[in-house]
Amino acid sequence: MVVVTLVDGEPESINTGSGVAVAPDRILTNAHVLADAAEGEAIIGVVPSEGRQRFTGRLIAYQPGRDLALIQLTDGRVEPATVATGPVPDGAAVAALGYPYSVDRARELSAEGFVTPQAPIKSWGRVSGGASSQRFDTVLHDAAIGRGNSGGPLVDACGRVVGINSFVTNSEGVDAVFGFAVSVRELLPFLRGAGVRPQVTALPCRSSAEQAAIDRQLERSEAERAALARDQAALAGERRAGRREAIRDRILAERDEGLAVAGLLLVFGALFLSGAGTALATGRPRIALGAGLAGLLLMVGAPVAWVARPDLDQADRRLAAETPKAALAAAAAGPLTCTPDMDRSRLTVSDPQALTLDWRSEGCEAGRTQFADDGSEWTRGEVSAREAVAALRRFDPAAGRMTVERFFLSADAAATARALQARAAPRGCGADALDRADQFARALKPLLPPAPNERIVYSCTGKPLP
């Protein structure tokens, strides 16, 4: 940020400082950086940390009591930061971002260099809790800052703003230097008063190492559950095999019983037919008729009893009939409800919310968004049209798990990724879209940082959202 003080319309002095975007067209900084603009005539130049453009702005809010000021861009838009509203733990790692004048001077930066977009200087330190300025609420830290850092953000290990660097202690060349940053407890009321609603999060910052340790513990727990499930499945298999043998023995007994019944029917049928012949020979026609009909019925019943015996292959059908069916989630039955699994997720700026996933077995979401078949998972790459963010979404239907990895991109990388998406991303669903989804995901990965900035893991079930 460059502030050019004017006297009678002519430049008199130049002052530099830092700032942070809290909305696409709002820049937050210190009041003392813009004192000349507040008290007289000045030109405010805003130089982003990346890209090729530089903008002008005007002062719209100014509170010296909090050492805060707000600039509105008169042209252009920038990517806003996220403010962490939770407490900053004592000893937490923080970084001061900005443009210290001593570094610019050591680099022999030219006047043109001051108004050319360049990455900020980052210095790491720790929060020293329990000490605040008497003028306003501050965060005390030992990250190195100097002239030019004023108005720049103090961020946590997840990149969220936890303060605005304001001033340092007077070391007198002997004592250690500490920095004071205006705390979030001062920032939020100031921004609300100016009509700005910044992106905020109350989630604690979980480092990559902490998340990796949690992942390892979860993997061990899953392995133990999988081993238990295998043991239970083996025991159930043994029980099923034993039950099948019992059913088979019962079928064999039923077959023997059917054979015996058929034999008895034949014997009794023959006896009745023989008795009918004897009755007819002795002049008793009515008895002969009744005995003959009974014999014929018994003789006909014998083959029926033989055919009615159960087959041996009925063992599997009977076993299946008495085994409860597992409730399987069918993608075509309706949308899935996916809720964030906070233990598996590492969020830095996003607000975790449940979502609906209308999944189809062919890897098509909602009938219009095709995923690539990655073997055990379905994968899709996406680039935001509004934010400098790319995402890789992975869905495992067997586990009912959706994983979204979000990568924060530079302005140039985002422009390249968007151009690739416009040219190569699949549209609709089908065999051609399946191939394009795979090719686009492969082409997108080299444009992404080595590790995602966020990972959001969702557990998906067949219960629809209310």
C-alpha positions as CSV (number, residue, x, y, z in Angstrom):
1,M,0.0,0.0,0.0
2,V,1.3,3.4,-1.0
3,V,0.0,6.7,0.3
4,V,1.0,9.8,-1.6
5,T,0.4,13.1,0.4
6,L,-0.6,16.0,-1.7
7,V,-0.2,19.7,-1.0
8,D,-1.9,22.0,-3.4
9,G,-2.4,19.1,-5.7
10,E,1.3,18.3,-5.8
11,P,3.0,15.2,-4.3
12,E,4.9,16.1,-1.1
13,S,5.7,12.7,0.6
14,I,5.2,9.0,0.2
15,N,4.3,6.6,3.0
16,T,4.1,2.8,2.7
17,G,2.3,0.2,4.7
18,S,0.5,-3.1,4.5
19,G,-3.1,-4.3,4.6
20,V,-5.4,-7.3,4.2
21,A,-8.6,-7.7,2.1
22,V,-11.7,-8.4,4.2
23,A,-14.0,-8.2,1.3
24,P,-13.5,-8.2,-2.5
25,D,-13.3,-4.4,-2.5
26,R,-12.4,-3.6,1.1
27,I,-8.9,-3.4,2.5
28,L,-8.2,-3.2,6.3
29,T,-5.1,-1.5,7.6
30,N,-3.9,0.7,10.5
31,A,-5.3,4.1,11.0
32,H,-1.8,5.5,11.4
33,V,-0.9,4.3,7.9
34,L,-3.7,6.5,6.5
35,A,-3.3,9.5,8.9
36,D,-2.3,11.8,6.0
37,A,-5.3,10.7,3.9
38,A,-7.6,11.3,6.9
39,E,-6.2,14.7,7.8
40,G,-5.6,16.1,4.3
41,E,-5.4,15.3,0.6
42,A,-3.7,12.1,-0.5
43,I,-3.7,9.4,-3.1
44,I,-4.1,5.9,-1.8
45,G,-2.6,3.2,-4.0
46,V,-3.3,-0.5,-3.3
47,V,-0.8,-3.0,-4.7
48,P,-1.9,-6.6,-4.5
49,S,0.5,-9.4,-3.5
50,E,0.2,-11.1,-6.9
51,G,-1.0,-10.5,-10.4
52,R,-0.2,-7.5,-12.7
53,Q,-2.7,-4.9,-11.6
54,R,-2.6,-2.1,-9.1
55,F,-5.6,-0.2,-7.8
56,T,-6.6,3.1,-6.2
57,G,-8.8,3.4,-3.2
58,R,-10.5,5.8,-0.9
59,L,-10.8,6.0,2.9
60,I,-14.3,5.0,4.1
61,A,-13.7,4.2,7.9
62,Y,-11.2,5.6,10.3
63,Q,-10.8,4.9,14.1
64,P,-7.5,6.1,15.6
65,G,-8.6,4.8,19.0
66,R,-8.4,1.2,17.6
67,D,-5.7,2.1,15.1
68,L,-7.9,0.7,12.3
69,A,-8.9,2.1,8.9
70,L,-10.8,0.7,5.9
71,I,-10.2,1.4,2.3
72,Q,-12.7,0.9,-0.6
73,L,-11.2,0.0,-3.9
74,T,-12.4,2.4,-6.7
75,D,-11.5,-0.3,-9.3
76,G,-10.8,-4.0,-9.3
77,R,-11.4,-6.8,-6.9
78,V,-9.0,-8.9,-4.7
79,E,-9.3,-12.2,-2.8
80,P,-10.5,-11.7,0.8
81,A,-8.9,-13.4,3.7
82,T,-10.7,-15.3,6.5
83,V,-10.7,-14.1,10.1
84,A,-10.4,-16.6,12.9
85,T,-12.8,-15.7,15.7
86,G,-11.7,-18.3,18.2
87,P,-9.1,-17.6,20.9
88,V,-5.4,-17.5,20.0
89,P,-3.7,-20.1,22.2
90,D,-0.6,-19.0,24.2
91,G,2.5,-20.2,22.3
92,A,0.6,-20.7,19.0
93,A,2.6,-20.3,15.9
94,V,1.8,-17.1,14.0
95,A,3.2,-15.3,10.9
96,A,3.4,-11.6,10.2
97,L,2.8,-10.8,6.6
98,G,3.7,-7.4,5.1
99,Y,6.2,-5.2,3.4
100,P,8.8,-4.0,5.9
101,Y,10.6,-0.9,4.6
102,S,14.0,-2.2,5.9
103,V,13.8,-5.2,3.5
104,D,12.7,-3.0,0.6
105,R,15.6,-0.7,1.3
106,A,18.1,-3.6,1.6
107,R,16.9,-4.9,-1.8
108,E,17.4,-1.4,-3.2
109,L,13.8,-1.4,-4.4
110,S,13.1,1.3,-7.0
111,A,10.1,3.6,-6.9
112,E,8.5,1.4,-9.6
113,G,9.2,-1.6,-7.3
114,F,7.0,-0.1,-4.6
115,V,4.0,-0.2,-6.9
116,T,4.7,-3.6,-8.5
117,P,2.8,-6.6,-7.2
118,Q,5.1,-8.9,-5.2
119,A,4.8,-11.6,-2.5
120,P,4.8,-10.3,1.1
121,I,7.6,-10.9,3.5
122,K,6.6,-13.6,6.0
123,S,8.2,-13.9,9.5
124,W,7.2,-16.6,12.0
125,G,6.9,-16.3,15.7
126,R,4.9,-17.3,18.7
127,V,2.0,-15.7,20.6
128,S,2.9,-14.5,24.1
129,G,-0.4,-14.6,25.9
130,G,-1.5,-12.5,28.9
131,A,-0.2,-9.1,27.8
132,S,-2.3,-6.5,25.9
133,S,-2.0,-2.8,25.1
134,Q,-3.8,-0.4,27.3
135,R,-5.2,1.5,24.3
136,F,-7.0,-1.4,22.7
137,D,-7.1,-5.2,22.8
138,T,-4.0,-6.7,21.1
139,V,-2.2,-9.9,20.5
140,L,1.4,-9.9,21.7
141,H,3.9,-12.0,19.6
142,D,7.6,-12.2,18.7
143,A,7.3,-12.5,14.9
144,A,9.7,-9.9,13.4
145,I,7.9,-6.8,12.1
146,G,9.1,-3.3,11.3
147,R,8.1,-0.1,9.5
148,G,6.0,-1.1,6.5
149,N,4.4,-4.0,8.3
150,S,1.9,-1.7,9.8
151,G,-1.6,-2.8,8.8
152,G,-0.5,-6.2,7.6
153,P,-2.2,-9.3,8.9
154,L,-0.9,-11.6,11.7
155,V,-2.1,-15.1,10.7
156,D,-2.1,-18.5,12.4
157,A,-0.6,-21.7,11.0
158,C,-3.8,-22.2,8.9
159,G,-3.5,-18.8,7.2
160,R,-6.5,-17.1,9.0
161,V,-6.2,-13.5,10.3
162,V,-5.9,-13.3,14.1
163,G,-4.8,-9.6,14.2
164,I,-3.5,-6.6,12.4
165,N,0.1,-5.7,13.2
166,S,0.2,-2.2,14.7
167,F,3.4,-1.4,16.6
168,V,6.4,-2.9,18.4
169,T,8.1,-2.5,21.7
170,N,11.0,0.0,22.1
171,S,14.0,-2.3,22.5
172,E,16.6,0.6,22.8
173,G,19.0,-1.8,21.1
174,V,19.2,-4.1,24.2
175,D,15.9,-5.9,24.9
176,A,14.0,-8.3,22.7
177,V,11.5,-6.8,20.3
178,F,7.8,-7.8,20.6
179,G,5.0,-6.9,18.2
180,F,1.5,-5.9,19.0
181,A,-1.4,-6.7,16.6
182,V,-4.9,-5.3,16.9
183,S,-7.0,-8.3,18.0
184,V,-10.1,-9.8,16.4
185,R,-12.1,-8.5,19.3
186,E,-11.4,-5.0,17.9
187,L,-11.5,-5.9,14.2
188,L,-15.0,-7.4,14.1
189,P,-16.9,-4.5,15.8
190,F,-15.0,-2.0,13.6
191,L,-15.9,-3.9,10.4
192,R,-19.5,-4.4,11.5
193,G,-19.7,-0.6,12.0
194,A,-18.4,-0.1,8.5
195,G,-21.0,-2.5,7.0
196,V,-18.5,-5.2,6.2
197,R,-19.2,-8.9,7.0
198,P,-15.8,-10.7,6.6
199,Q,-15.5,-14.4,6.1
200,V,-15.0,-15.9,9.5
201,T,-14.4,-19.2,11.1
202,A,-14.4,-20.3,14.8
203,L,-12.7,-23.7,14.1
204,P,-9.4,-24.2,15.9
205,C,-6.3,-24.4,13.7
206,R,-5.2,-28.0,13.3
207,S,-1.7,-28.4,11.8
208,S,-0.8,-30.9,9.1
209,A,1.3,-32.9,11.6
210,E,-1.6,-33.0,14.1
211,Q,-4.0,-34.1,11.3
212,A,-1.5,-36.7,10.2
213,A,-1.4,-38.1,13.8
214,I,-5.2,-38.2,13.9
215,D,-5.3,-39.9,10.5
216,R,-2.9,-42.6,11.7
217,Q,-5.0,-43.3,14.8
218,L,-8.1,-43.5,12.7
219,E,-6.4,-45.9,10.3
220,R,-5.4,-48.1,13.2
221,S,-8.9,-48.0,14.5
222,E,-10.3,-48.8,11.1
223,A,-7.8,-51.7,10.8
224,E,-8.9,-53.1,14.1
225,R,-12.6,-52.8,13.1
226,A,-11.8,-54.5,9.8
227,A,-10.0,-57.3,11.6
228,L,-13.0,-57.7,14.0
229,A,-15.4,-57.7,11.0
230,R,-13.3,-60.4,9.3
231,D,-13.4,-62.5,12.4
232,Q,-17.1,-62.0,12.8
233,A,-17.6,-62.9,9.1
234,A,-15.5,-66.0,9.5
235,L,-17.6,-67.1,12.5
236,A,-20.8,-66.3,10.7
237,G,-19.5,-68.3,7.7
238,E,-18.8,-71.3,10.0
239,R,-22.2,-71.0,11.5
240,R,-23.8,-70.7,8.1
241,A,-21.9,-73.8,6.9
242,G,-23.1,-75.7,10.0
243,R,-26.7,-74.6,9.4
244,R,-26.4,-75.6,5.7
245,E,-25.4,-79.1,6.7
246,A,-28.3,-79.3,9.2
247,I,-30.7,-78.2,6.5
248,R,-29.2,-80.8,4.1
249,D,-29.6,-83.5,6.6
250,R,-33.2,-82.5,7.1
251,I,-33.8,-82.6,3.3
252,L,-32.3,-86.1,3.2
253,A,-34.6,-87.2,5.9
254,E,-37.6,-85.6,4.0
255,R,-36.5,-87.5,0.9
256,D,-36.4,-90.8,2.8
257,E,-39.8,-90.0,4.3
258,G,-41.2,-89.3,0.8
259,L,-39.7,-92.6,-0.5
260,A,-41.3,-94.5,2.4
261,V,-44.7,-92.8,1.8
262,A,-44.6,-93.6,-1.9
263,G,-43.8,-97.2,-1.1
264,L,-46.6,-97.5,1.4
265,L,-49.0,-96.0,-1.1
266,L,-48.0,-98.6,-3.7
267,V,-48.4,-101.4,-1.2
268,F,-51.8,-100.3,0.1
269,G,-52.9,-99.5,-3.4
270,A,-52.1,-103.0,-4.6
271,L,-53.9,-104.5,-1.6
272,F,-57.0,-102.5,-2.3
273,L,-57.0,-103.4,-6.0
274,S,-56.5,-107.1,-5.0
275,G,-59.4,-106.8,-2.6
276,A,-61.6,-105.2,-5.3
277,G,-60.9,-108.2,-7.6
278,T,-61.9,-110.6,-4.8
279,A,-65.1,-108.7,-4.0
280,L,-66.1,-108.7,-7.6
281,A,-65.5,-112.4,-7.9
282,T,-67.7,-113.1,-4.9
283,G,-70.6,-111.1,-6.2
284,R,-70.1,-107.9,-4.2
285,P,-69.9,-105.2,-6.8
286,R,-70.3,-102.2,-4.6
287,I,-67.5,-103.2,-2.3
288,A,-65.4,-104.0,-5.4
289,L,-66.1,-100.5,-6.8
290,G,-65.1,-98.7,-3.6
291,A,-62.0,-100.8,-3.1
292,G,-60.9,-100.3,-6.7
293,L,-61.3,-96.6,-6.6
294,A,-59.3,-96.4,-3.3
295,G,-56.6,-98.6,-4.8
296,L,-56.3,-96.4,-7.9
297,L,-56.1,-93.2,-5.8
298,L,-53.3,-94.8,-3.7
299,M,-51.5,-96.0,-6.8
300,V,-51.7,-92.5,-8.3
301,G,-50.5,-90.9,-5.0
302,A,-47.4,-93.0,-4.9
303,P,-45.6,-91.2,-7.9
304,V,-46.9,-87.8,-6.6
305,A,-45.2,-88.5,-3.2
306,W,-42.0,-89.6,-5.1
307,V,-41.9,-86.4,-7.2
308,A,-42.8,-84.1,-4.2
309,R,-39.6,-85.1,-2.4
310,P,-37.3,-82.0,-1.9
311,D,-34.2,-81.8,-4.1
312,L,-30.8,-81.5,-2.5
313,D,-30.2,-78.1,-4.1
314,Q,-33.0,-76.7,-1.9
315,A,-30.5,-76.4,1.0
316,D,-29.1,-73.1,-0.4
317,R,-32.6,-71.7,-1.1
318,R,-33.8,-72.6,2.4
319,L,-30.7,-71.1,4.0
320,A,-31.1,-67.9,2.0
321,A,-34.8,-67.7,3.0
322,E,-34.0,-67.8,6.7
323,T,-31.0,-65.4,6.5
324,P,-31.9,-61.7,7.0
325,K,-31.1,-59.5,4.0
326,A,-28.6,-56.7,4.6
327,A,-30.0,-53.2,3.9
328,L,-28.0,-52.0,0.9
329,A,-27.9,-48.3,0.0
330,A,-29.1,-48.0,-3.6
331,A,-27.9,-44.8,-5.3
332,A,-31.0,-44.8,-7.5
333,A,-33.3,-44.8,-4.5
334,G,-32.7,-41.1,-3.8
335,P,-30.2,-38.6,-2.6
336,L,-27.5,-39.3,0.0
337,T,-27.0,-37.1,3.0
338,C,-23.3,-36.3,3.5
339,T,-22.2,-34.8,6.8
340,P,-18.7,-33.6,7.6
341,D,-16.5,-36.0,9.6
342,M,-14.6,-33.5,11.7
343,D,-12.1,-36.0,13.0
344,R,-11.0,-36.8,9.5
345,S,-11.3,-33.3,8.1
346,R,-8.7,-30.5,8.3
347,L,-10.5,-27.2,7.7
348,T,-8.8,-23.8,7.7
349,V,-11.3,-21.4,6.2
350,S,-14.4,-23.3,5.1
351,D,-17.6,-23.6,7.1
352,P,-18.5,-27.3,7.3
353,Q,-22.0,-28.0,6.3
354,A,-24.0,-31.1,5.3
355,L,-24.7,-31.6,1.6
356,T,-26.9,-33.8,-0.6
357,L,-25.3,-36.1,-3.1
358,D,-27.5,-37.5,-5.8
359,W,-25.3,-40.4,-6.8
360,R,-25.7,-42.8,-9.7
361,S,-23.9,-46.2,-10.1
362,E,-22.2,-45.1,-13.4
363,G,-20.4,-42.3,-11.5
364,C,-22.8,-39.5,-12.5
365,E,-23.9,-37.0,-9.9
366,A,-27.4,-35.6,-10.2
367,G,-27.5,-36.9,-13.8
368,R,-25.2,-34.1,-15.1
369,T,-21.8,-34.2,-13.4
370,Q,-19.5,-37.1,-14.4
371,F,-16.7,-38.5,-12.2
372,A,-13.7,-40.4,-13.4
373,D,-13.4,-44.1,-12.5
374,D,-10.3,-44.4,-10.3
375,G,-10.7,-48.1,-9.6
376,S,-11.9,-48.1,-6.0
377,E,-13.1,-44.5,-6.1
378,W,-14.7,-41.9,-8.4
379,T,-12.7,-38.7,-8.9
380,R,-13.5,-35.2,-10.3
381,G,-11.5,-32.1,-10.6
382,E,-13.1,-28.7,-10.3
383,V,-11.9,-25.0,-10.4
384,S,-14.0,-22.2,-8.8
385,A,-15.1,-19.5,-11.2
386,R,-15.1,-16.9,-8.3
387,E,-12.3,-17.9,-5.9
388,A,-8.7,-18.8,-6.6
389,V,-9.5,-22.4,-5.5
390,A,-9.3,-25.8,-7.1
391,A,-10.8,-29.0,-5.7
392,L,-10.4,-32.7,-6.1
393,R,-13.6,-34.6,-5.1
394,R,-13.3,-38.3,-4.4
395,F,-16.3,-40.6,-3.7
396,D,-16.0,-44.2,-2.4
397,P,-19.5,-45.7,-2.7
398,A,-18.6,-48.8,-0.8
399,A,-17.5,-46.8,2.3
400,G,-20.1,-44.1,1.7
401,R,-17.3,-41.5,2.0
402,M,-16.8,-38.2,0.0
403,T,-13.4,-36.5,0.3
404,V,-13.0,-32.9,-0.9
405,E,-9.4,-31.6,-1.1
406,R,-9.2,-27.8,-1.7
407,F,-6.1,-26.1,-3.0
408,F,-5.6,-22.4,-2.8
409,L,-4.0,-21.1,-6.0
410,S,-2.2,-18.0,-7.1
411,A,-3.9,-15.6,-9.5
412,D,-1.9,-16.9,-12.4
413,A,-2.4,-20.6,-11.5
414,A,-6.1,-20.0,-11.1
415,A,-6.4,-18.4,-14.5
416,T,-4.5,-21.3,-16.1
417,A,-6.7,-23.9,-14.3
418,R,-9.9,-22.1,-15.4
419,A,-8.7,-22.0,-19.0
420,L,-8.0,-25.8,-18.8
421,Q,-11.4,-26.4,-17.3
422,A,-13.2,-24.4,-20.0
423,R,-11.3,-26.4,-22.6
424,A,-11.1,-29.9,-21.2
425,A,-13.7,-30.4,-18.4
426,P,-16.5,-32.9,-19.1
427,R,-20.0,-31.8,-19.7
428,G,-22.9,-34.1,-18.9
429,C,-22.6,-37.8,-18.3
430,G,-21.8,-40.8,-20.4
431,A,-18.8,-42.7,-21.9
432,D,-17.3,-39.7,-23.5
433,A,-17.7,-37.6,-20.4
434,L,-16.1,-40.4,-18.3
435,D,-12.9,-40.3,-20.5
436,R,-12.8,-36.5,-20.4
437,A,-13.3,-36.5,-16.6
438,D,-10.2,-38.7,-16.2
439,Q,-8.1,-36.6,-18.6
440,F,-9.1,-33.3,-17.0
441,A,-8.3,-34.6,-13.4
442,R,-4.9,-35.8,-14.6
443,A,-4.1,-32.5,-16.4
444,L,-5.3,-30.4,-13.4
445,K,-3.1,-32.2,-10.7
446,P,0.3,-30.7,-12.0
447,L,-1.2,-27.2,-11.5
448,L,-2.0,-27.8,-7.9
449,P,0.2,-27.3,-4.8
450,P,2.0,-30.4,-3.4
451,A,-0.5,-30.7,-0.5
452,P,-4.1,-29.5,-0.1
453,N,-4.8,-26.5,2.1
454,E,-8.0,-28.1,3.3
455,R,-9.5,-31.6,3.4
456,I,-13.1,-32.1,4.1
457,V,-14.3,-35.7,4.6
458,Y,-18.1,-36.4,4.5
459,S,-19.9,-39.6,5.7
460,C,-22.8,-40.2,3.3
461,T,-25.9,-42.2,4.1
462,G,-29.2,-42.8,2.3
463,K,-31.2,-40.6,4.7
464,P,-32.3,-37.5,2.8
465,L,-31.9,-34.0,4.2
466,P,-35.0,-32.6,6.0
